């Protein structure tokens, strides 16, 4: 495959760059994920896409390509009402209240699949918290499917699910920036769960990922500005949620509570965050944490096939286009 022909199109600069079609994006990434791929072309393509900005068509194509490397994809499906939650950012300011909501959903009979990366430098990963809560890590899609059916919850690591995509995420130190690999990982939905929750860093990726899910045929998803980029709604504010059911997309907001705002500074370390997570699991949650868990329970209920919360109001998407001030880029 002549990768250079596609590189010429996506790397022409701010005014000349072109986006690829879904099929072209899938073919290019599939070729670049092969063991013998040219590392120079791979790096050039990743940076070119970073500078240009991915289109929804390209994101869908990248997901198509990554899924080709998932052993058993399409053969193993999650139980009915299962919710896919992608956890790729990690926490450093506050403990993951969304994981408390996920565990409560499991207890209420909603199957929950969580996937991410076991180690995230300087942050508490979802796996570190889930491991402390007794959640089991599956080594394959088949094992994850069995765990969801038997225990109602499971964790999959990207390294075990799609090793080539995991390798792309590890290029950040050499490239200097994250790439679309993190966004693609969030959209993988490896067990084809009917519902999906996804948190992003800044506003444009809400609509980009929502449109990608429409193209991918995702039955139902909720994509939103996430606390630190993880799939966790804010209690004190929420700029935008995008609820997708088939081809129907709705932009939503909800009123913030009067509780303390989300922390601006990092905690003293992952040990403190893990202790706070354990405290919440034991039922000792602070006002902000209680509000977050409540909102996340509403989100999981919708993703599992329930109705949208009456606390959420539909808005015209054109009225809320301000970028999130916390994010430094769509994939940061």
C-alpha angles and dihedrals in degrees: 000000000000101000092172091067090060092042090058089057100047097037101055095109135253098317102030105041118114129205119233126237118255092258093047092049091049093049094048096048092043089056093045092050092059115108094245097047119136106261092205092056091045093053092044092051094048093050093043091054091046091054095042096041122235122267122221089249090055093047090053090049092049089052090050090054095046092049089058086067095052110099108230097008109160092016097073118054132184120244119269116289092019117154124214114213118187114208110185106133106059128206132270104153104046138005118269104266089172090068090056088055090048092053091048089051089054089052089051091055101263111130111229127196116192124188134178142109121309095219126040116174113247094359141087106251123215090244093056090055096041092049089056088051092054098254113151125234115227119216095205143015091259092054091046091052091051092049092050091051094045106032103016096233138061142165125224123192119218090229090061095040103043113003096181092055090046088054090055091055088055092061094078096097090054097042096039094228139056117258137211088281091090092051091048091050090054091054097045097098089186096192095044093242114191091230131045136188121198133176122201136189102237142014105262092061092059092069094034093055093041091055090046089055090052089053091047091053094242106175096215138354143164116209121182149151101288129206104262087347095297122121093267124122120222121245098204096044143356123191102189144353123185115206113197126189112171106305093342114100126181130185113220140184135180135201117263123235126242093247125118115293124254109281116270097198130062120256118246092265147314091285091065092046091049090050090051091049091052089049091054091048089055090057098259102121127156122234095266092045092050090052092048093049089050092052092046091051088055090050094049091047091055093046090051091057103277129126125278113268115262086226089070119081127204116236139181105267090218090067094063114049101129114129119240109259092214095062123080095194143341094273101027 
